[in-house]
């Protein structure tokens, strides 16, 4: 499943252009796609404290499991992958705050 990114006009709305992004294309292996889709669906579900994001709000996962058709037997693996992406994202956000 391919979802095209924003076009030049959409990026301009935020003061950005296509040149602001590199030419690197990141492919997602099929076995990682469910976790990626869950992570992407959680982009508005960050819990935040005084120093910024602290982690994802897992309370919405039952709804996402249903909406994204994540089978029960896959959920433990998807959750572990989700937590790995969450840790990586928190690390990047922490480094950005330090700048």
N, C-alpha and C positions, 0 to 999 in steps of 0.2 A: 504494500500500500504506500503510495507516494503522495505526499501533500506538498505542493509547491510553496515556497516561501513568499514573503511579501514582494510586491513589485516596487519599482522606483517611486511611484506616486505614493504608495502606502508608507514607505520608509521616510519620504520627505515630510510627512505629517509629524514625524518625531525628530526632524532635523537630521536624519541619517540618509545615506546613499548606499548603493550596492558596493561602492569602493571601500566602505567602512568594514566590509567583511572579506575574509580571505577566500581563496579559491578552493580550499580544502572541502572535499565532499566526504562526509562520514556515513558509512553504510551500517545499517543495523542488521545483525544476523537474525534470522527468523526466530530462533529460540529466545532472543532478548526482546523481541517486539512487544510481548504482553507487558513486561515490566516498564519498558519505555512509554507505552501508551498510558499506563497508570501514573507514572511520574509526570508526564505531560498534563494529564487531567488534574493533577494536584498542584499545578503551578500557582493557583490562588489560595492554597490551603496551608500556607506557612504560618506557624506560630512564631510570635515575635516577643522579645523581651526588651529590656533597656538597651542592650547592645546589638539589636537586630534579630534576624531569624534564629530560632533555636531548634527547629525541626518541623516536620510535617505533621498535620493534624490527621491522625489515623482514623478518627471517628467517621470519616466519609468513605472509608474503604468498602464496607458492605454494599453501599450504593454503586460504587465503581465496579466492584466484582460483577454485580448484576448487569450494569449498563454495558460493560466491555466484554461480557460473556467469558469471564475468567473462571474456568472450571475448578471445583473444589480441590481436586488432586494437584492442580498447578499453583494454588495460592501460597503455599509455604515457600516455594522456590521464587515466585514473583515477589513476595514480600521481602525475602532476603536480598534479592537484586535491587528492589526499591530502596532498602535501607543503605545499600552500598552507594547508590546514586545520591541519596540524601546526604551521606557523610562527605562525599566528594563535593557536592554543591555547597555544603556548609563550610568546608575548607576553603573553597574559592572565595566565598562571600567574606570570610574572616580575613583573608589576605587582602581583599579589596578595601576593607575597612581600615586596615593598618596603613594604607598608602596615604 
